[in-house]
Amino acid sequence: MKELIECIAKALVDHPEAVHVTETVDEQMITVALSVDAEDKGKVIGKQGRIVKAIRSVAYAAATNQNKRVRIDIV
């Protein structure tokens, strides 16, 4: 899951070297913290949160194979 989110985020931002993803896995939950450069936060969130909603949709689809829930936080 970490690699998927990192790949998507690096494709969206101007400073891909500043993208950091941390993943915490519990029994039923995967928590992903996405950290980007301050200038790139708007690009990851998108207008009215459309981009981050799309990223979350992809992550939810990938997590259903593992029978887990996903939470993505932008730090």
Biopython code that builds the backbone (N, CA, C, O; Angstrom):
import numpy as np
from Bio.PDB.StructureBuilder import StructureBuilder

atoms = [
    (1, "MET", "N", (0.823, -1.184, 0.000)),
    (1, "MET", "CA", (0.000, 0.000, 0.000)),
    (1, "MET", "C", (0.880, 1.266, 0.000)),
    (1, "MET", "O", (0.581, 2.244, -0.686)),
    (2, "LYS", "N", (1.942, 1.223, 0.765)),
    (2, "LYS", "CA", (2.847, 2.362, 0.871)),
    (2, "LYS", "C", (3.426, 2.731, -0.491)),
    (2, "LYS", "O", (3.487, 3.910, -0.841)),
    (3, "GLU", "N", (3.846, 1.741, -1.254)),
    (3, "GLU", "CA", (4.442, 1.985, -2.557)),
    (3, "GLU", "C", (3.425, 2.573, -3.534)),
    (3, "GLU", "O", (3.769, 3.425, -4.354)),
    (4, "LEU", "N", (2.192, 2.127, -3.449)),
    (4, "LEU", "CA", (1.133, 2.619, -4.327)),
    (4, "LEU", "C", (0.879, 4.104, -4.084)),
    (4, "LEU", "O", (0.842, 4.891, -5.030)),
    (5, "ILE", "N", (0.704, 4.485, -2.833)),
    (5, "ILE", "CA", (0.440, 5.881, -2.495)),
    (5, "ILE", "C", (1.638, 6.755, -2.847)),
    (5, "ILE", "O", (1.475, 7.870, -3.341)),
    (6, "GLU", "N", (2.827, 6.254, -2.594)),
    (6, "GLU", "CA", (4.039, 7.015, -2.893)),
    (6, "GLU", "C", (4.188, 7.242, -4.396)),
    (6, "GLU", "O", (4.570, 8.334, -4.816)),
    (7, "CYS", "N", (3.901, 6.256, -5.189)),
    (7, "CYS", "CA", (4.004, 6.369, -6.640)),
    (7, "CYS", "C", (3.009, 7.399, -7.184)),
    (7, "CYS", "O", (3.363, 8.218, -8.032)),
    (8, "ILE", "N", (1.782, 7.356, -6.701)),
    (8, "ILE", "CA", (0.757, 8.305, -7.140)),
    (8, "ILE", "C", (1.141, 9.723, -6.730)),
    (8, "ILE", "O", (1.042, 10.649, -7.534)),
    (9, "ALA", "N", (1.578, 9.898, -5.483)),
    (9, "ALA", "CA", (1.911, 11.227, -4.983)),
    (9, "ALA", "C", (3.106, 11.819, -5.719)),
    (9, "ALA", "O", (3.102, 13.010, -6.030)),
    (10, "LYS", "N", (4.121, 11.021, -6.003)),
    (10, "LYS", "CA", (5.302, 11.527, -6.704)),
    (10, "LYS", "C", (4.966, 11.976, -8.121)),
    (10, "LYS", "O", (5.612, 12.879, -8.653)),
    (11, "ALA", "N", (3.972, 11.363, -8.732)),
    (11, "ALA", "CA", (3.575, 11.751, -10.074)),
    (11, "ALA", "C", (2.825, 13.087, -10.083)),
    (11, "ALA", "O", (2.773, 13.759, -11.114)),
    (12, "LEU", "N", (2.255, 13.470, -8.960)),
    (12, "LEU", "CA", (1.448, 14.684, -8.897)),
    (12, "LEU", "C", (2.229, 15.943, -8.526)),
    (12, "LEU", "O", (1.843, 17.041, -8.926)),
    (13, "VAL", "N", (3.300, 15.809, -7.783)),
    (13, "VAL", "CA", (3.963, 16.969, -7.178)),
    (13, "VAL", "C", (5.138, 17.485, -8.001)),
    (13, "VAL", "O", (5.629, 16.806, -8.903)),
    (14, "ASP", "N", (5.584, 18.714, -7.669)),
    (14, "ASP", "CA", (6.756, 19.300, -8.317)),
    (14, "ASP", "C", (8.050, 18.891, -7.627)),
    (14, "ASP", "O", (9.115, 18.907, -8.244)),
    (15, "HIS", "N", (7.963, 18.522, -6.340)),
    (15, "HIS", "CA", (9.134, 18.119, -5.558)),
    (15, "HIS", "C", (8.972, 16.667, -5.098)),
    (15, "HIS", "O", (8.640, 16.426, -3.938)),
    (16, "PRO", "N", (9.201, 15.700, -5.987)),
    (16, "PRO", "CA", (8.991, 14.293, -5.609)),
    (16, "PRO", "C", (9.958, 13.796, -4.542)),
    (16, "PRO", "O", (9.669, 12.815, -3.857)),
    (17, "GLU", "N", (11.102, 14.462, -4.395)),
    (17, "GLU", "CA", (12.048, 14.038, -3.368)),
    (17, "GLU", "C", (11.545, 14.357, -1.967)),
    (17, "GLU", "O", (12.059, 13.805, -0.994)),
    (18, "ALA", "N", (10.551, 15.234, -1.842)),
    (18, "ALA", "CA", (10.010, 15.618, -0.542)),
    (18, "ALA", "C", (8.826, 14.748, -0.112)),
    (18, "ALA", "O", (8.256, 14.963, 0.958)),
    (19, "VAL", "N", (8.456, 13.772, -0.937)),
    (19, "VAL", "CA", (7.328, 12.900, -0.603)),
    (19, "VAL", "C", (7.793, 11.798, 0.341)),
    (19, "VAL", "O", (8.728, 11.058, 0.036)),
    (20, "HIS", "N", (7.131, 11.698, 1.488)),
    (20, "HIS", "CA", (7.437, 10.654, 2.463)),
    (20, "HIS", "C", (6.123, 9.986, 2.874)),
    (20, "HIS", "O", (5.140, 10.659, 3.184)),
    (21, "VAL", "N", (6.126, 8.667, 2.871)),
    (21, "VAL", "CA", (4.934, 7.904, 3.235)),
    (21, "VAL", "C", (5.295, 6.957, 4.367)),
    (21, "VAL", "O", (6.269, 6.210, 4.281)),
    (22, "THR", "N", (4.500, 6.997, 5.432)),
    (22, "THR", "CA", (4.664, 6.038, 6.520)),
    (22, "THR", "C", (3.384, 5.239, 6.648)),
    (22, "THR", "O", (2.285, 5.763, 6.470)),
    (23, "GLU", "N", (3.542, 3.974, 6.956)),
    (23, "GLU", "CA", (2.409, 3.057, 6.995)),
    (23, "GLU", "C", (2.388, 2.326, 8.333)),
    (23, "GLU", "O", (3.409, 1.817, 8.794)),
    (24, "THR", "N", (1.212, 2.283, 8.944)),
    (24, "THR", "CA", (1.009, 1.546, 10.178)),
    (24, "THR", "C", (-0.087, 0.520, 9.930)),
    (24, "THR", "O", (-1.180, 0.871, 9.486)),
    (25, "VAL", "N", (0.200, -0.735, 10.212)),
    (25, "VAL", "CA", (-0.760, -1.804, 9.942)),
    (25, "VAL", "C", (-1.234, -2.404, 11.263)),
    (25, "VAL", "O", (-0.429, -2.823, 12.095)),
    (26, "ASP", "N", (-2.543, -2.436, 11.439)),
    (26, "ASP", "CA", (-3.167, -3.099, 12.579)),
    (26, "ASP", "C", (-3.893, -4.331, 12.063)),
    (26, "ASP", "O", (-3.730, -4.713, 10.905)),
    (27, "GLU", "N", (-4.692, -4.952, 12.919)),
    (27, "GLU", "CA", (-5.405, -6.159, 12.510)),
    (27, "GLU", "C", (-6.409, -5.871, 11.401)),
    (27, "GLU", "O", (-6.514, -6.639, 10.445)),
    (28, "GLN", "N", (-7.150, -4.766, 11.521)),
    (28, "GLN", "CA", (-8.188, -4.475, 10.532)),
    (28, "GLN", "C", (-8.002, -3.147, 9.816)),
    (28, "GLN", "O", (-8.819, -2.796, 8.964)),
    (29, "MET", "N", (-6.952, -2.399, 10.134)),
    (29, "MET", "CA", (-6.795, -1.056, 9.598)),
    (29, "MET", "C", (-5.370, -0.810, 9.117)),
    (29, "MET", "O", (-4.402, -1.222, 9.756)),
    (30, "ILE", "N", (-5.263, -0.137, 7.989)),
    (30, "ILE", "CA", (-3.987, 0.334, 7.475)),
    (30, "ILE", "C", (-4.051, 1.858, 7.507)),
    (30, "ILE", "O", (-4.912, 2.458, 6.864)),
    (31, "THR", "N", (-3.146, 2.483, 8.251)),
    (31, "THR", "CA", (-3.086, 3.937, 8.340)),
    (31, "THR", "C", (-1.860, 4.408, 7.577)),
    (31, "THR", "O", (-0.740, 3.978, 7.852)),
    (32, "VAL", "N", (-2.084, 5.295, 6.617)),
    (32, "VAL", "CA", (-1.012, 5.813, 5.776)),
    (32, "VAL", "C", (-0.913, 7.314, 6.007)),
    (32, "VAL", "O", (-1.902, 8.034, 5.872)),
    (33, "ALA", "N", (0.280, 7.786, 6.353)),
    (33, "ALA", "CA", (0.529, 9.215, 6.522)),
    (33, "ALA", "C", (1.364, 9.691, 5.341)),
    (33, "ALA", "O", (2.477, 9.213, 5.121)),
    (34, "LEU", "N", (0.822, 10.629, 4.589)),
    (34, "LEU", "CA", (1.485, 11.161, 3.399)),
    (34, "LEU", "C", (1.986, 12.561, 3.712)),
    (34, "LEU", "O", (1.210, 13.439, 4.086)),
    (35, "SER", "N", (3.290, 12.762, 3.556)),
    (35, "SER", "CA", (3.901, 14.061, 3.807)),
    (35, "SER", "C", (4.503, 14.571, 2.507)),
    (35, "SER", "O", (5.282, 13.873, 1.860)),
    (36, "VAL", "N", (4.134, 15.805, 2.124)),
    (36, "VAL", "CA", (4.655, 16.418, 0.905)),
    (36, "VAL", "C", (5.184, 17.808, 1.232)),
    (36, "VAL", "O", (4.968, 18.318, 2.331)),
    (37, "ASP", "N", (5.874, 18.417, 0.279)),
    (37, "ASP", "CA", (6.369, 19.782, 0.432)),
    (37, "ASP", "C", (5.181, 20.733, 0.595)),
    (37, "ASP", "O", (4.094, 20.469, 0.079)),
    (38, "ALA", "N", (5.387, 21.819, 1.303)),
    (38, "ALA", "CA", (4.308, 22.773, 1.568)),
    (38, "ALA", "C", (3.719, 23.346, 0.281)),
    (38, "ALA", "O", (2.520, 23.617, 0.218)),
    (39, "GLU", "N", (4.544, 23.531, -0.737)),
    (39, "GLU", "CA", (4.054, 24.056, -2.017)),
    (39, "GLU", "C", (3.185, 23.049, -2.766)),
    (39, "GLU", "O", (2.374, 23.437, -3.606)),
    (40, "ASP", "N", (3.347, 21.766, -2.471)),
    (40, "ASP", "CA", (2.655, 20.721, -3.220)),
    (40, "ASP", "C", (1.381, 20.216, -2.542)),
    (40, "ASP", "O", (0.684, 19.373, -3.107)),
    (41, "LYS", "N", (1.065, 20.707, -1.359)),
    (41, "LYS", "CA", (-0.124, 20.217, -0.660)),
    (41, "LYS", "C", (-1.392, 20.436, -1.461)),
    (41, "LYS", "O", (-2.261, 19.566, -1.506)),
    (42, "GLY", "N", (-1.502, 21.589, -2.089)),
    (42, "GLY", "CA", (-2.686, 21.889, -2.894)),
    (42, "GLY", "C", (-2.836, 20.956, -4.089)),
    (42, "GLY", "O", (-3.952, 20.627, -4.489)),
    (43, "LYS", "N", (-1.721, 20.533, -4.652)),
    (43, "LYS", "CA", (-1.774, 19.625, -5.796)),
    (43, "LYS", "C", (-2.231, 18.238, -5.378)),
    (43, "LYS", "O", (-2.912, 17.553, -6.141)),
    (44, "VAL", "N", (-1.863, 17.816, -4.173)),
    (44, "VAL", "CA", (-2.266, 16.497, -3.692)),
    (44, "VAL", "C", (-3.727, 16.507, -3.254)),
    (44, "VAL", "O", (-4.436, 15.516, -3.427)),
    (45, "ILE", "N", (-4.173, 17.621, -2.689)),
    (45, "ILE", "CA", (-5.556, 17.709, -2.224)),
    (45, "ILE", "C", (-6.499, 17.977, -3.392)),
    (45, "ILE", "O", (-7.539, 17.328, -3.504)),
    (46, "GLY", "N", (-6.156, 18.914, -4.257)),
    (46, "GLY", "CA", (-6.986, 19.227, -5.414)),
    (46, "GLY", "C", (-8.146, 20.128, -5.057)),
    (46, "GLY", "O", (-8.406, 20.383, -3.881)),
    (47, "LYS", "N", (-8.847, 20.612, -6.077)),
    (47, "LYS", "CA", (-10.009, 21.465, -5.847)),
    (47, "LYS", "C", (-11.097, 20.668, -5.155)),
    (47, "LYS", "O", (-11.501, 19.602, -5.620)),
    (48, "GLN", "N", (-11.563, 21.200, -4.040)),
    (48, "GLN", "CA", (-12.610, 20.577, -3.225)),
    (48, "GLN", "C", (-12.251, 19.146, -2.826)),
    (48, "GLN", "O", (-13.139, 18.338, -2.553)),
    (49, "GLY", "N", (-10.951, 18.829, -2.790)),
    (49, "GLY", "CA", (-10.505, 17.525, -2.337)),
    (49, "GLY", "C", (-10.679, 16.403, -3.336)),
    (49, "GLY", "O", (-10.679, 15.233, -2.955)),
    (50, "ARG", "N", (-10.826, 16.733, -4.598)),
    (50, "ARG", "CA", (-11.086, 15.701, -5.612)),
    (50, "ARG", "C", (-9.911, 14.749, -5.804)),
    (50, "ARG", "O", (-10.110, 13.544, -5.959)),
    (51, "ILE", "N", (-8.690, 15.276, -5.794)),
    (51, "ILE", "CA", (-7.515, 14.429, -6.021)),
    (51, "ILE", "C", (-7.332, 13.457, -4.874)),
    (51, "ILE", "O", (-7.123, 12.264, -5.095)),
    (52, "VAL", "N", (-7.409, 13.962, -3.636)),
    (52, "VAL", "CA", (-7.223, 13.078, -2.482)),
    (52, "VAL", "C", (-8.361, 12.057, -2.390)),
    (52, "VAL", "O", (-8.144, 10.938, -1.926)),
    (53, "LYS", "N", (-9.551, 12.422, -2.819)),
    (53, "LYS", "CA", (-10.659, 11.453, -2.854)),
    (53, "LYS", "C", (-10.366, 10.335, -3.846)),
    (53, "LYS", "O", (-10.667, 9.170, -3.585)),
    (54, "ALA", "N", (-9.775, 10.695, -4.987)),
    (54, "ALA", "CA", (-9.429, 9.682, -5.984)),
    (54, "ALA", "C", (-8.322, 8.768, -5.466)),
    (54, "ALA", "O", (-8.356, 7.558, -5.690)),
    (55, "ILE", "N", (-7.339, 9.348, -4.772)),
    (55, "ILE", "CA", (-6.267, 8.532, -4.187)),
    (55, "ILE", "C", (-6.841, 7.577, -3.158)),
    (55, "ILE", "O", (-6.462, 6.407, -3.108)),
    (56, "ARG", "N", (-7.756, 8.074, -2.338)),
    (56, "ARG", "CA", (-8.388, 7.219, -1.327)),
    (56, "ARG", "C", (-9.206, 6.106, -1.974)),
    (56, "ARG", "O", (-9.218, 4.982, -1.473)),
    (57, "SER", "N", (-9.887, 6.401, -3.075)),
    (57, "SER", "CA", (-10.674, 5.369, -3.771)),
    (57, "SER", "C", (-9.780, 4.247, -4.286)),
    (57, "SER", "O", (-10.135, 3.072, -4.183)),
    (58, "VAL", "N", (-8.632, 4.601, -4.835)),
    (58, "VAL", "CA", (-7.690, 3.593, -5.319)),
    (58, "VAL", "C", (-7.161, 2.766, -4.153)),
    (58, "VAL", "O", (-7.026, 1.547, -4.255)),
    (59, "ALA", "N", (-6.862, 3.444, -3.036)),
    (59, "ALA", "CA", (-6.356, 2.740, -1.861)),
    (59, "ALA", "C", (-7.412, 1.808, -1.277)),
    (59, "ALA", "O", (-7.092, 0.696, -0.857)),
    (60, "TYR", "N", (-8.673, 2.252, -1.245)),
    (60, "TYR", "CA", (-9.750, 1.400, -0.744)),
    (60, "TYR", "C", (-9.890, 0.150, -1.598)),
    (60, "TYR", "O", (-10.082, -0.947, -1.074)),
    (61, "ALA", "N", (-9.794, 0.315, -2.923)),
    (61, "ALA", "CA", (-9.910, -0.832, -3.823)),
    (61, "ALA", "C", (-8.755, -1.813, -3.606)),
    (61, "ALA", "O", (-8.954, -3.027, -3.635)),
    (62, "ALA", "N", (-7.558, -1.287, -3.391)),
    (62, "ALA", "CA", (-6.405, -2.155, -3.157)),
    (62, "ALA", "C", (-6.503, -2.857, -1.807)),
    (62, "ALA", "O", (-6.017, -3.978, -1.660)),
    (63, "ALA", "N", (-7.115, -2.223, -0.835)),
    (63, "ALA", "CA", (-7.212, -2.802, 0.508)),
    (63, "ALA", "C", (-8.281, -3.885, 0.606)),
    (63, "ALA", "O", (-8.221, -4.721, 1.507)),
    (64, "THR", "N", (-9.244, -3.890, -0.288)),
    (64, "THR", "CA", (-10.284, -4.913, -0.220)),
    (64, "THR", "C", (-9.714, -6.303, -0.477)),
    (64, "THR", "O", (-10.277, -7.296, -0.016)),
    (65, "ASN", "N", (-8.610, -6.383, -1.205)),
    (65, "ASN", "CA", (-7.964, -7.671, -1.422)),
    (65, "ASN", "C", (-7.390, -8.230, -0.133)),
    (65, "ASN", "O", (-7.260, -9.445, 0.016)),
    (66, "GLN", "N", (-7.042, -7.345, 0.809)),
    (66, "GLN", "CA", (-6.458, -7.755, 2.074)),
    (66, "GLN", "C", (-7.492, -7.809, 3.194)),
    (66, "GLN", "O", (-7.151, -8.119, 4.336)),
    (67, "ASN", "N", (-8.746, -7.513, 2.880)),
    (67, "ASN", "CA", (-9.835, -7.464, 3.868)),
    (67, "ASN", "C", (-9.514, -6.511, 5.014)),
    (67, "ASN", "O", (-9.716, -6.834, 6.185)),
    (68, "LYS", "N", (-9.008, -5.328, 4.657)),
    (68, "LYS", "CA", (-8.675, -4.311, 5.646)),
    (68, "LYS", "C", (-9.239, -2.973, 5.205)),
    (68, "LYS", "O", (-9.580, -2.784, 4.037)),
    (69, "ARG", "N", (-9.337, -2.037, 6.157)),
    (69, "ARG", "CA", (-9.759, -0.683, 5.864)),
    (69, "ARG", "C", (-8.527, 0.202, 5.764)),
    (69, "ARG", "O", (-7.481, -0.110, 6.334)),
    (70, "VAL", "N", (-8.654, 1.305, 5.038)),
    (70, "VAL", "CA", (-7.524, 2.206, 4.831)),
    (70, "VAL", "C", (-7.892, 3.607, 5.286)),
    (70, "VAL", "O", (-9.008, 4.080, 5.070)),
    (71, "ARG", "N", (-6.926, 4.261, 5.924)),
    (71, "ARG", "CA", (-7.080, 5.658, 6.287)),
    (71, "ARG", "C", (-5.848, 6.399, 5.783)),
    (71, "ARG", "O", (-4.722, 6.025, 6.109)),
    (72, "ILE", "N", (-6.053, 7.441, 4.995)),
    (72, "ILE", "CA", (-4.947, 8.220, 4.441)),
    (72, "ILE", "C", (-4.994, 9.621, 5.046)),
    (72, "ILE", "O", (-5.990, 10.333, 4.914)),
    (73, "ASP", "N", (-3.913, 10.004, 5.706)),
    (73, "ASP", "CA", (-3.785, 11.327, 6.301)),
    (73, "ASP", "C", (-2.709, 12.094, 5.568)),
    (73, "ASP", "O", (-1.628, 11.563, 5.311)),
    (74, "ILE", "N", (-3.000, 13.357, 5.223)),
    (74, "ILE", "CA", (-1.988, 14.212, 4.608)),
    (74, "ILE", "C", (-1.423, 15.092, 5.707)),
    (74, "ILE", "O", (-2.134, 15.890, 6.317)),
    (75, "VAL", "N", (-0.129, 14.930, 5.948)),
    (75, "VAL", "CA", (0.532, 15.630, 7.049)),
    (75, "VAL", "C", (1.206, 16.872, 6.520)),
    (75, "VAL", "O", (1.824, 17.612, 7.285)),
]
sb = StructureBuilder()
sb.init_structure("model")
sb.init_model(0)
sb.init_chain("A")
sb.init_seg("    ")
for serial, (resi, resn, name, xyz) in enumerate(atoms, 1):
    if name == "N":
        sb.init_residue(resn, " ", resi, " ")
    sb.init_atom(name, np.array(xyz, "f"), 0.0, 1.0, " ", f" {name:<3s}", serial, name[0])
structure = sb.get_structure()
